[in-house]
Amino acid sequence: MDIVMVGAGNLATHLARALDEQGFRIRQVYSRTREAASELATQVGADYTTRIEALHKHAHIYICALKDDALLQLIPSLTKCNPDALWLHTAGSIPMGVWQNYADRHGVFYPLQTFSKHREVDFKEIPLFVEANNEDDRTLIDLLAHSLTDKVYHASSEGRKQLHLAAVFACNFTNHLYALADELLSKWGLPFEAILPLIDETAKKVHQLKPHEAQTGPAVRHDNEVMEKQRQMLADMPDVQQIYNMLSESIQKANRQ
Amino acid sequence: MDIVMVGAGNLATHLARALDEQGFRIRQVYSRTREAASELATQVGADYTTRIEALHKHAHIYICALKDDALLQLIPSLTKCNPDALWLHTAGSIPMGVWQNYADRHGVFYPLQTFSKHREVDFKEIPLFVEANNEDDRTLIDLLAHSLTDKVYHASSEGRKQLHLAAVFACNFTNHLYALADELLSKWGLPFEAILPLIDETAKKVHQLKPHEAQTGPAVRHDNEVMEKQRQMLADMPDVQQIYNMLSESIQKANRQ
């Protein structure tokens, strides 16, 4: 089964490598930039191109792992190379219907995970949410998905959008809080490493307790003295202080409910 | 070495149990509430009391793991039972100096971790930040600390306050974002379990990458279409929408710097 990977960003890279390892043949990598395209192509033994007109015309599956706006913009021109193939995108927030007018066979292959280029991930641990517009292709996508992970779920476009938004809170925003903690610690000359065990335990805890039950800290304890002192420590960082206030209030509100 | 544990909350419970396991003798547990005092006392084979006047008068070390305001309020009356003993508190935000006028020998024993009653923790993985007002007692506290973990650090009251504030971001606020994600998923009938691999990977990533480098998601990609749609999905939850906006802006600001 020949696959073309459209995109060479973080997700495209990890996905192409994982599929390559499972014996699928990545025929070609497309990226706007030559460097990204050739780097990924080399890793998976594929050709590469930076021109949409040069897309391989006889692959079975085209997986588009692009930024959302680039995907929406490129769908009409991409699909021209092989409108009868199976076209997939990997975006949480984009409904399957975007393919409707351009490719009869289409679907979605959405890994609910965060990918960074220089960080290996184990696809086996990644939940994949898949969708297809016909039974045969759903079976095909399931096969692809199950070769990578046991955690394969069917989700509608609506469900996927909801998962994606929850993931923004649980991953993107969480990581930004780590970044703010790092910024504070650096400013004070303290090592970020010191809080890694705390970060780990915070994540592990919610495997066992509901996050609401796992809440600790000055806000949920209504420890006003500590909170007032902590606000003062952030006096020279008004944006961070505002985040402190807003999240503390939100914790207290959730606790009243 | 006889220890009195003043407090029977989450931290007091985990700490008393860990010390008991290491062969230290917990003589007595004090708590305002009989139930909490007796529950912990039973676990560590100690007496218990709910009256400050009945505190054991001949222990070597008194460890006070109380809410910050309770600690500040109780120090004068607690120390009367044995002002010559070593008095410790476990609070990140309270300077060692609070003991000054009440106990000659004093210090701090601050575990940088989040504790919940029904969740076991491995003390070996917990960084302990200790402080003492004299060399002999620092040695004693070091001994106590090293019996529990290899990660023993000396930190001033100022450094501890800073660590505590960073921990509020990396742990308490992070957990609240998990809680908001959980709230969204429940509302939409989706299982929280589906995002656990994402939560785990987000935490693991920052062992290897700086959080700033690990940032992913629509905000850092300036994916305005997705962000606009996600804002709309939160239209009926104005507080959560405000958190979405503020953290997204903060991510973009950090990325400009």
Interface residues (C-beta under 8 A of the other chain):
Chain A: N10 K67 D68 D69 L72 S93 L112 Q113 T114 F115 S116 H118 R119 V121 E125 I126 P127 K151 Y153 G159 K161 Q162 L163 H164 L165 A166 A167 V168 F169 A170 C171 N172 F173 T174 N175 H176 L177 Y178 A179 L180 A181 D182 E183 L184 L185 W188 L190 F192 A194 I195 L196 P197 L198 I199 D200 E201 T202 A203 K204 K205 V206 H207 Q208 L209 K210 P211 H212 E213 A214 Q215 T216 G217 P218 A219 V220 R221 D223 N224 E225 V226 K229 Q230 M233 L234 D239 V240 Q242 I243 Y244 M246 L247 S250 I251 K253 A254
Chain B: N10 K67 D68 D69 L72 S93 L112 Q113 T114 F115 S116 H118 R119 V121 E125 I126 P127 K151 Y153 G159 K161 Q162 L163 H164 L165 A166 A167 V168 F169 A170 C171 N172 F173 T174 N175 H176 L177 Y178 A179 L180 A181 D182 E183 L184 L185 W188 L190 F192 A194 I195 L196 P197 L198 I199 D200 E201 T202 A203 K204 K205 V206 H207 Q208 L209 K210 P211 H212 E213 A214 Q215 T216 G217 P218 A219 V220 R221 D223 N224 E225 V226 K229 Q230 M233 L234 D239 V240 Q242 I243 Y244 M246 L247 S250 I251 K253 A254
